[in-house]
Amino acid sequence: MELHAANTNTPAPRKAVHVLLAEDNPVNARLAAALLAAHTCTFDLAENGREALHHLETGNYDLVLMDMRMPEMDGLEATRQYRAQGGTTPIVALTANAFDRDRLACMEAGMNDFLAKPITLEDFRGVLARFTHHGPSASAI
Ligand SMILES: [Mg+2]
């Protein structure tokens, strides 16, 4: 028996967007974490590409924010391996160098988009809107 029929016109609360944040620099990681938390995203942190791959094998993410340059395995190689395994979660590169050749390298590795560091609020919201169900009603910082 359905006891909640009277509530069918009430939109269900949106599930939090779950993000894998792969970033080896603690300052950059804290900034990204603050942006994620302010937009009610939950996240796991990976400090290199190998850790990111491990998280992707075991977790269920809506979006990956992947630093290009990390120790042990960089973001490009982690993305190549993830895509080679058939992984389809959107991956957005984080990089300090917003040059065309970096953008090209990200796309060739199988990334979907690109955020230049330091990440701006506007760019971050654009990525959330494009790659997740998290629309423009995100809470203000
Ligand atoms: Mg780095």
Backbone and ligand atoms as CSV (ligand in chain L), in Angstrom:
chain,resi,resn,atom,element,x,y,z
A,1,MET,N,N,0.845,-1.201,0.000
A,1,MET,CA,C,0.000,0.000,0.000
A,1,MET,C,C,0.882,1.253,0.000
A,2,GLU,N,N,0.476,2.224,-0.812
A,2,GLU,CA,C,1.260,3.466,-0.913
A,2,GLU,C,C,0.674,4.508,0.023
A,3,LEU,N,N,1.408,4.886,1.029
A,3,LEU,CA,C,0.911,5.830,2.025
A,3,LEU,C,C,1.305,7.263,1.720
A,4,HIS,N,N,2.056,7.455,0.660
A,4,HIS,CA,C,2.593,8.794,0.399
A,4,HIS,C,C,2.017,9.414,-0.854
A,5,ALA,N,N,0.834,8.905,-1.268
A,5,ALA,CA,C,0.258,9.374,-2.527
A,5,ALA,C,C,-0.006,10.878,-2.514
A,6,ALA,N,N,-0.345,11.426,-1.354
A,6,ALA,CA,C,-0.658,12.851,-1.274
A,6,ALA,C,C,0.570,13.716,-1.578
A,7,ASN,N,N,1.705,13.110,-1.503
A,7,ASN,CA,C,2.928,13.890,-1.709
A,7,ASN,C,C,3.512,13.743,-3.116
A,8,THR,N,N,2.778,13.152,-4.017
A,8,THR,CA,C,3.366,12.854,-5.329
A,8,THR,C,C,3.702,14.114,-6.113
A,9,ASN,N,N,3.068,15.243,-5.763
A,9,ASN,CA,C,3.390,16.469,-6.492
A,9,ASN,C,C,4.569,17.225,-5.879
A,10,THR,N,N,5.037,16.733,-4.752
A,10,THR,CA,C,6.185,17.380,-4.121
A,10,THR,C,C,7.464,16.795,-4.708
A,11,PRO,N,N,8.322,17.646,-5.266
A,11,PRO,CA,C,9.543,17.088,-5.838
A,11,PRO,C,C,10.380,16.383,-4.779
A,12,ALA,N,N,10.904,15.233,-5.131
A,12,ALA,CA,C,11.765,14.515,-4.196
A,12,ALA,C,C,13.038,15.332,-3.989
A,13,PRO,N,N,13.589,15.290,-2.782
A,13,PRO,CA,C,14.855,15.995,-2.569
A,13,PRO,C,C,15.909,15.435,-3.514
A,14,ARG,N,N,16.710,16.310,-4.062
A,14,ARG,CA,C,17.720,15.834,-5.002
A,14,ARG,C,C,18.844,15.143,-4.256
A,15,LYS,N,N,19.261,14.050,-4.816
A,15,LYS,CA,C,20.378,13.310,-4.245
A,15,LYS,C,C,21.624,14.178,-4.389
A,16,ALA,N,N,22.441,14.181,-3.362
A,16,ALA,CA,C,23.676,14.965,-3.423
A,16,ALA,C,C,24.556,14.455,-4.557
A,17,VAL,N,N,25.198,15.378,-5.232
A,17,VAL,CA,C,26.166,15.006,-6.262
A,17,VAL,C,C,27.416,14.463,-5.576
A,18,HIS,N,N,27.855,13.285,-5.995
A,18,HIS,CA,C,29.015,12.646,-5.379
A,18,HIS,C,C,30.205,12.766,-6.332
A,19,VAL,N,N,31.263,13.397,-5.846
A,19,VAL,CA,C,32.391,13.771,-6.696
A,19,VAL,C,C,33.666,13.090,-6.213
A,20,LEU,N,N,34.480,12.649,-7.154
A,20,LEU,CA,C,35.847,12.241,-6.820
A,20,LEU,C,C,36.763,13.411,-7.141
A,21,LEU,N,N,37.437,13.902,-6.130
A,21,LEU,CA,C,38.387,14.996,-6.279
A,21,LEU,C,C,39.795,14.416,-6.240
A,22,ALA,N,N,40.490,14.478,-7.365
A,22,ALA,CA,C,41.866,13.978,-7.438
A,22,ALA,C,C,42.784,15.181,-7.565
A,23,GLU,N,N,43.484,15.485,-6.492
A,23,GLU,CA,C,44.321,16.701,-6.436
A,23,GLU,C,C,45.402,16.490,-5.388
A,24,ASP,N,N,46.670,16.635,-5.786
A,24,ASP,CA,C,47.758,16.366,-4.843
A,24,ASP,C,C,48.159,17.590,-4.023
A,25,ASN,N,N,47.804,18.781,-4.490
A,25,ASN,CA,C,48.203,19.996,-3.761
A,25,ASN,C,C,47.178,20.323,-2.689
A,26,PRO,N,N,47.606,20.356,-1.401
A,26,PRO,CA,C,46.630,20.529,-0.314
A,26,PRO,C,C,45.864,21.848,-0.381
A,27,VAL,N,N,46.534,22.909,-0.840
A,27,VAL,CA,C,45.840,24.205,-0.921
A,27,VAL,C,C,44.751,24.153,-1.986
A,28,ASN,N,N,45.102,23.609,-3.152
A,28,ASN,CA,C,44.105,23.481,-4.215
A,28,ASN,C,C,42.977,22.535,-3.807
A,29,ALA,N,N,43.339,21.478,-3.092
A,29,ALA,CA,C,42.326,20.516,-2.649
A,29,ALA,C,C,41.346,21.173,-1.682
A,30,ARG,N,N,41.892,22.024,-0.777
A,30,ARG,CA,C,41.002,22.700,0.181
A,30,ARG,C,C,40.048,23.659,-0.526
A,31,LEU,N,N,40.566,24.371,-1.517
A,31,LEU,CA,C,39.701,25.290,-2.268
A,31,LEU,C,C,38.585,24.519,-2.979
A,32,ALA,N,N,38.965,23.443,-3.654
A,32,ALA,CA,C,37.957,22.652,-4.365
A,32,ALA,C,C,36.967,22.040,-3.378
A,33,ALA,N,N,37.469,21.583,-2.234
A,33,ALA,CA,C,36.589,20.985,-1.225
A,33,ALA,C,C,35.577,22.002,-0.717
A,34,ALA,N,N,36.019,23.245,-0.525
A,34,ALA,CA,C,35.101,24.290,-0.053
A,34,ALA,C,C,34.020,24.565,-1.096
A,35,LEU,N,N,34.414,24.599,-2.366
A,35,LEU,CA,C,33.430,24.811,-3.437
A,35,LEU,C,C,32.424,23.662,-3.479
A,36,LEU,N,N,32.922,22.446,-3.346
A,36,LEU,CA,C,32.042,21.276,-3.387
A,36,LEU,C,C,31.065,21.303,-2.215
A,37,ALA,N,N,31.592,21.575,-1.025
A,37,ALA,CA,C,30.739,21.568,0.170
A,37,ALA,C,C,29.678,22.664,0.074
A,38,ALA,N,N,30.052,23.812,-0.464
A,38,ALA,CA,C,29.105,24.921,-0.576
A,38,ALA,C,C,27.981,24.610,-1.560
A,39,HIS,N,N,28.209,23.635,-2.428
A,39,HIS,CA,C,27.180,23.244,-3.393
A,39,HIS,C,C,26.594,21.887,-3.030
A,40,THR,N,N,26.664,21.552,-1.754
A,40,THR,CA,C,26.112,20.316,-1.194
A,40,THR,C,C,26.530,19.070,-1.973
A,41,CYS,N,N,27.749,19.093,-2.474
A,41,CYS,CA,C,28.313,17.892,-3.075
A,41,CYS,C,C,29.073,17.121,-1.997
A,42,THR,N,N,28.975,15.801,-2.050
A,42,THR,CA,C,29.836,14.968,-1.223
A,42,THR,C,C,31.032,14.565,-2.087
A,43,PHE,N,N,32.156,14.257,-1.446
A,43,PHE,CA,C,33.312,13.916,-2.280
A,43,PHE,C,C,34.285,13.036,-1.524
A,44,ASP,N,N,35.082,12.316,-2.304
A,44,ASP,CA,C,36.247,11.603,-1.801
A,44,ASP,C,C,37.469,12.269,-2.408
A,45,LEU,N,N,38.576,12.248,-1.667
A,45,LEU,CA,C,39.819,12.854,-2.138
A,45,LEU,C,C,40.831,11.773,-2.497
A,46,ALA,N,N,41.409,11.905,-3.677
A,46,ALA,CA,C,42.537,11.057,-4.078
A,46,ALA,C,C,43.738,11.965,-4.297
A,47,GLU,N,N,44.921,11.503,-3.874
A,47,GLU,CA,C,46.098,12.366,-3.955
A,47,GLU,C,C,47.003,12.043,-5.131
A,48,ASN,N,N,46.656,11.039,-5.895
A,48,ASN,CA,C,47.371,10.765,-7.151
A,48,ASN,C,C,46.463,9.937,-8.059
A,49,GLY,N,N,46.941,9.720,-9.282
A,49,GLY,CA,C,46.109,9.027,-10.256
A,49,GLY,C,C,45.808,7.585,-9.889
A,50,ARG,N,N,46.778,6.950,-9.237
A,50,ARG,CA,C,46.569,5.552,-8.841
A,50,ARG,C,C,45.431,5.455,-7.812
A,51,GLU,N,N,45.469,6.371,-6.846
A,51,GLU,CA,C,44.380,6.399,-5.859
A,51,GLU,C,C,43.042,6.706,-6.535
A,52,ALA,N,N,43.085,7.609,-7.502
A,52,ALA,CA,C,41.847,7.962,-8.207
A,52,ALA,C,C,41.252,6.738,-8.904
A,53,LEU,N,N,42.108,5.960,-9.561
A,53,LEU,CA,C,41.623,4.750,-10.243
A,53,LEU,C,C,41.017,3.773,-9.248
A,54,HIS,N,N,41.680,3.642,-8.097
A,54,HIS,CA,C,41.160,2.733,-7.067
A,54,HIS,C,C,39.767,3.184,-6.610
A,55,HIS,N,N,39.612,4.493,-6.368
A,55,HIS,CA,C,38.304,5.016,-5.962
A,55,HIS,C,C,37.258,4.760,-7.049
A,56,LEU,N,N,37.668,4.944,-8.302
A,56,LEU,CA,C,36.708,4.781,-9.400
A,56,LEU,C,C,36.264,3.327,-9.538
A,57,GLU,N,N,37.132,2.401,-9.155
A,57,GLU,CA,C,36.763,0.984,-9.223
A,57,GLU,C,C,35.742,0.627,-8.155
A,58,THR,N,N,35.811,1.332,-7.023
A,58,THR,CA,C,34.985,0.916,-5.887
A,58,THR,C,C,33.844,1.873,-5.588
A,59,GLY,N,N,33.933,3.128,-6.018
A,59,GLY,CA,C,32.906,4.115,-5.687
A,59,GLY,C,C,31.957,4.358,-6.836
A,60,ASN,N,N,30.921,5.117,-6.550
A,60,ASN,CA,C,29.911,5.432,-7.557
A,60,ASN,C,C,29.803,6.947,-7.655
A,61,TYR,N,N,30.533,7.519,-8.596
A,61,TYR,CA,C,30.657,8.971,-8.675
A,61,TYR,C,C,29.840,9.548,-9.823
A,62,ASP,N,N,29.371,10.792,-9.591
A,62,ASP,CA,C,28.667,11.514,-10.648
A,62,ASP,C,C,29.635,12.310,-11.511
A,63,LEU,N,N,30.781,12.648,-10.934
A,63,LEU,CA,C,31.713,13.541,-11.605
A,63,LEU,C,C,33.102,13.345,-10.998
A,64,VAL,N,N,34.123,13.491,-11.838
A,64,VAL,CA,C,35.503,13.449,-11.353
A,64,VAL,C,C,36.164,14.784,-11.684
A,65,LEU,N,N,36.791,15.398,-10.680
A,65,LEU,CA,C,37.659,16.559,-10.905
A,65,LEU,C,C,39.085,16.047,-10.796
A,66,MET,N,N,39.829,16.099,-11.891
A,66,MET,CA,C,41.116,15.389,-11.984
A,66,MET,C,C,42.247,16.358,-12.307
A,67,ASP,N,N,43.104,16.572,-11.326
A,67,ASP,CA,C,44.308,17.362,-11.564
A,67,ASP,C,C,45.139,16.696,-12.661
A,68,MET,N,N,45.663,17.516,-13.567
A,68,MET,CA,C,46.500,16.946,-14.639
A,68,MET,C,C,47.811,16.415,-14.085
A,69,ARG,N,N,48.435,17.200,-13.198
A,69,ARG,CA,C,49.786,16.846,-12.737
A,69,ARG,C,C,49.747,16.355,-11.295
A,70,MET,N,N,50.010,15.074,-11.124
A,70,MET,CA,C,50.061,14.457,-9.796
A,70,MET,C,C,51.212,13.462,-9.771
A,71,PRO,N,N,51.751,13.181,-8.568
A,71,PRO,CA,C,52.823,12.191,-8.471
A,71,PRO,C,C,52.293,10.775,-8.703
A,72,GLU,N,N,53.224,9.860,-8.977
A,72,GLU,CA,C,52.929,8.434,-9.183
A,72,GLU,C,C,52.209,8.173,-10.497
A,73,MET,N,N,51.005,8.748,-10.647
A,73,MET,CA,C,50.307,8.637,-11.928
A,73,MET,C,C,49.564,9.956,-12.142
A,74,ASP,N,N,49.799,10.605,-13.286
A,74,ASP,CA,C,49.144,11.896,-13.505
A,74,ASP,C,C,47.693,11.701,-13.957
A,75,GLY,N,N,46.998,12.818,-14.024
A,75,GLY,CA,C,45.573,12.760,-14.344
A,75,GLY,C,C,45.284,12.264,-15.748
A,76,LEU,N,N,46.198,12.559,-16.663
A,76,LEU,CA,C,46.003,12.099,-18.045
A,76,LEU,C,C,46.063,10.577,-18.116
A,77,GLU,N,N,47.091,9.992,-17.474
A,77,GLU,CA,C,47.247,8.531,-17.522
A,77,GLU,C,C,46.100,7.841,-16.782
A,78,ALA,N,N,45.707,8.406,-15.635
A,78,ALA,CA,C,44.582,7.811,-14.893
A,78,ALA,C,C,43.315,7.827,-15.747
A,79,THR,N,N,43.115,8.922,-16.465
A,79,THR,CA,C,41.923,9.019,-17.315
A,79,THR,C,C,41.999,8.014,-18.465
A,80,ARG,N,N,43.182,7.910,-19.099
A,80,ARG,CA,C,43.339,6.937,-20.195
A,80,ARG,C,C,43.007,5.524,-19.717
A,81,GLN,N,N,43.537,5.169,-18.548
A,81,GLN,CA,C,43.309,3.802,-18.054
A,81,GLN,C,C,41.839,3.590,-17.696
A,82,TYR,N,N,41.225,4.616,-17.097
A,82,TYR,CA,C,39.815,4.501,-16.716
A,82,TYR,C,C,38.936,4.344,-17.962
A,83,ARG,N,N,39.208,5.144,-18.975
A,83,ARG,CA,C,38.426,5.039,-20.220
A,83,ARG,C,C,38.680,3.701,-20.906
A,84,ALA,N,N,39.936,3.211,-20.864
A,84,ALA,CA,C,40.263,1.926,-21.487
A,84,ALA,C,C,39.507,0.787,-20.811
A,85,GLN,N,N,39.181,0.984,-19.521
A,85,GLN,CA,C,38.409,-0.029,-18.783
A,85,GLN,C,C,36.911,0.122,-19.023
A,86,GLY,N,N,36.522,1.124,-19.811
A,86,GLY,CA,C,35.107,1.323,-20.131
A,86,GLY,C,C,34.400,2.293,-19.212
A,87,GLY,N,N,35.142,3.001,-18.353
A,87,GLY,CA,C,34.523,3.952,-17.426
A,87,GLY,C,C,33.911,5.148,-18.165
A,88,THR,N,N,32.722,5.541,-17.745
A,88,THR,CA,C,31.996,6.589,-18.478
A,88,THR,C,C,31.719,7.844,-17.645
A,89,THR,N,N,32.098,7.859,-16.372
A,89,THR,CA,C,31.839,9.035,-15.529
A,89,THR,C,C,32.545,10.261,-16.124
A,90,PRO,N,N,31.841,11.409,-16.168
A,90,PRO,CA,C,32.480,12.612,-16.699
A,90,PRO,C,C,33.719,12.990,-15.883
A,91,ILE,N,N,34.779,13.344,-16.588
A,91,ILE,CA,C,36.031,13.758,-15.943
A,91,ILE,C,C,36.385,15.164,-16.419
A,92,VAL,N,N,36.544,16.063,-15.457
A,92,VAL,CA,C,36.927,17.442,-15.761
A,92,VAL,C,C,38.337,17.665,-15.238
A,93,ALA,N,N,39.212,18.097,-16.117
A,93,ALA,CA,C,40.612,18.327,-15.749
A,93,ALA,C,C,40.742,19.589,-14.902
A,94,LEU,N,N,41.668,19.536,-13.952
A,94,LEU,CA,C,42.084,20.726,-13.208
A,94,LEU,C,C,43.529,21.011,-13.610
A,95,THR,N,N,43.783,22.202,-14.079
A,95,THR,CA,C,45.167,22.512,-14.443
A,95,THR,C,C,45.470,23.983,-14.255
A,96,ALA,N,N,46.722,24.248,-13.921
A,96,ALA,CA,C,47.163,25.621,-13.741
A,96,ALA,C,C,47.439,26.275,-15.093
A,97,ASN,N,N,47.596,25.466,-16.124
A,97,ASN,CA,C,47.952,25.995,-17.437
A,97,ASN,C,C,46.808,25.825,-18.415
A,98,ALA,N,N,46.097,26.910,-18.657
A,98,ALA,CA,C,44.938,26.826,-19.547
A,98,ALA,C,C,45.358,27.029,-21.001
A,99,PHE,N,N,46.455,26.366,-21.402
A,99,PHE,CA,C,46.911,26.493,-22.779
A,99,PHE,C,C,46.201,25.486,-23.664
A,100,ASP,N,N,46.171,25.813,-24.938
A,100,ASP,CA,C,45.476,24.943,-25.883
A,100,ASP,C,C,46.050,23.531,-25.894
A,101,ARG,N,N,47.390,23.430,-25.754
A,101,ARG,CA,C,47.968,22.079,-25.836
A,101,ARG,C,C,47.566,21.229,-24.630
A,102,ASP,N,N,47.364,21.869,-23.469
A,102,ASP,CA,C,46.882,21.128,-22.306
A,102,ASP,C,C,45.434,20.693,-22.512
A,103,ARG,N,N,44.650,21.613,-23.047
A,103,ARG,CA,C,43.245,21.282,-23.324
A,103,ARG,C,C,43.173,20.099,-24.289
A,104,LEU,N,N,44.010,20.139,-25.314
A,104,LEU,CA,C,44.026,19.061,-26.305
A,104,LEU,C,C,44.445,17.739,-25.653
A,105,ALA,N,N,45.473,17.795,-24.800
A,105,ALA,CA,C,45.948,16.577,-24.133
A,105,ALA,C,C,44.845,15.986,-23.258
A,106,CYS,N,N,44.090,16.851,-22.594
A,106,CYS,CA,C,42.988,16.382,-21.739
A,106,CYS,C,C,41.922,15.685,-22.569
A,107,MET,N,N,41.568,16.289,-23.687
A,107,MET,CA,C,40.522,15.712,-24.526
A,107,MET,C,C,40.989,14.392,-25.133
A,108,GLU,N,N,42.261,14.352,-25.558
A,108,GLU,CA,C,42.793,13.118,-26.149
A,108,GLU,C,C,42.853,11.991,-25.127
A,109,ALA,N,N,43.041,12.342,-23.853
A,109,ALA,CA,C,43.086,11.316,-22.802
A,109,ALA,C,C,41.685,10.809,-22.446
A,110,GLY,N,N,40.652,11.524,-22.904
A,110,GLY,CA,C,39.290,11.088,-22.633
A,110,GLY,C,C,38.568,11.924,-21.598
A,111,MET,N,N,39.144,13.070,-21.257
A,111,MET,CA,C,38.445,13.979,-20.338
A,111,MET,C,C,37.355,14.729,-21.098
A,112,ASN,N,N,36.394,15.239,-20.337
A,112,ASN,CA,C,35.240,15.884,-20.954
A,112,ASN,C,C,35.345,17.403,-20.978
A,113,ASP,N,N,36.102,17.953,-20.053
A,113,ASP,CA,C,36.202,19.413,-19.974
A,113,ASP,C,C,37.397,19.758,-19.100
A,114,PHE,N,N,37.500,20.978,-18.728
A,114,PHE,CA,C,38.741,21.579,-18.306
A,114,PHE,C,C,38.405,22.723,-17.362
A,115,LEU,N,N,38.986,22.767,-16.168
A,115,LEU,CA,C,38.859,23.913,-15.261
A,115,LEU,C,C,40.253,24.458,-14.980
A,116,ALA,N,N,40.437,25.752,-15.208
A,116,ALA,CA,C,41.720,26.377,-14.912
A,116,ALA,C,C,41.775,26.729,-13.433
A,117,LYS,N,N,42.946,26.467,-12.816
A,117,LYS,CA,C,43.146,26.817,-11.409
A,117,LYS,C,C,43.767,28.212,-11.307
A,118,PRO,N,N,43.447,29.031,-10.325
A,118,PRO,CA,C,42.442,28.718,-9.300
A,118,PRO,C,C,41.026,28.705,-9.883
A,119,ILE,N,N,40.237,27.752,-9.402
A,119,ILE,CA,C,38.887,27.566,-9.934
A,119,ILE,C,C,38.005,28.738,-9.522
A,120,THR,N,N,37.323,29.325,-10.476
A,120,THR,CA,C,36.384,30.401,-10.132
A,120,THR,C,C,35.006,29.808,-9.856
A,121,LEU,N,N,34.236,30.546,-9.069
A,121,LEU,CA,C,32.879,30.115,-8.740
A,121,LEU,C,C,32.048,29.917,-10.000
A,122,GLU,N,N,32.190,30.858,-10.936
A,122,GLU,CA,C,31.397,30.792,-12.167
A,122,GLU,C,C,31.749,29.538,-12.979
A,123,ASP,N,N,33.038,29.272,-13.133
A,123,ASP,CA,C,33.454,28.090,-13.893
A,123,ASP,C,C,32.997,26.807,-13.207
A,124,PHE,N,N,33.129,26.792,-11.882
A,124,PHE,CA,C,32.738,25.605,-11.120
A,124,PHE,C,C,31.251,25.307,-11.298
A,125,ARG,N,N,30.444,26.356,-11.179
A,125,ARG,CA,C,28.994,26.171,-11.342
A,125,ARG,C,C,28.641,25.735,-12.753
A,126,GLY,N,N,29.404,26.237,-13.717
A,126,GLY,CA,C,29.176,25.823,-15.104
A,126,GLY,C,C,29.399,24.328,-15.277
A,127,VAL,N,N,30.459,23.819,-14.662
A,127,VAL,CA,C,30.768,22.391,-14.751
A,127,VAL,C,C,29.683,21.559,-14.061
A,128,LEU,N,N,29.266,22.002,-12.876
A,128,LEU,CA,C,28.205,21.268,-12.167
A,128,LEU,C,C,26.938,21.214,-13.016
A,129,ALA,N,N,26.604,22.325,-13.633
A,129,ALA,CA,C,25.371,22.392,-14.428
A,129,ALA,C,C,25.483,21.512,-15.673
A,130,ARG,N,N,26.665,21.471,-16.278
A,130,ARG,CA,C,26.820,20.710,-17.524
A,130,ARG,C,C,26.881,19.215,-17.295
A,131,PHE,N,N,27.499,18.787,-16.192
A,131,PHE,CA,C,27.806,17.363,-16.063
A,131,PHE,C,C,27.030,16.650,-14.964
A,132,THR,N,N,26.213,17.382,-14.184
A,132,THR,CA,C,25.450,16.716,-13.134
A,132,THR,C,C,24.014,17.245,-13.166
A,133,HIS,N,N,23.174,16.664,-12.305
A,133,HIS,CA,C,21.792,17.132,-12.187
A,133,HIS,C,C,21.722,18.379,-11.315
A,134,HIS,N,N,22.875,18.852,-10.844
A,134,HIS,CA,C,22.913,19.998,-9.942
A,134,HIS,C,C,22.742,21.270,-10.763
A,135,GLY,N,N,21.547,21.809,-10.753
A,135,GLY,CA,C,21.230,22.939,-11.613
A,135,GLY,C,C,21.633,24.276,-11.013
A,136,PRO,N,N,21.109,25.362,-11.589
A,136,PRO,CA,C,21.508,26.709,-11.185
A,136,PRO,C,C,20.992,27.105,-9.812
A,137,SER,N,N,20.189,26.255,-9.141
A,137,SER,CA,C,19.671,26.611,-7.829
A,137,SER,C,C,20.659,26.301,-6.709
A,138,ALA,N,N,21.909,26.077,-7.079
A,138,ALA,CA,C,22.925,25.775,-6.074
A,138,ALA,C,C,22.967,26.859,-5.008
A,139,SER,N,N,23.210,26.454,-3.786
A,139,SER,CA,C,23.216,27.420,-2.691
A,139,SER,C,C,24.328,28.436,-2.892
A,140,ALA,N,N,24.056,29.643,-2.491
A,140,ALA,CA,C,25.065,30.693,-2.646
A,140,ALA,C,C,26.148,30.537,-1.587
A,141,ILE,N,N,27.329,30.916,-1.937
A,141,ILE,CA,C,28.427,30.883,-0.951
A,141,ILE,C,C,28.348,32.134,-0.095
L,1,MG,MG,MG,49.163,18.664,-9.052
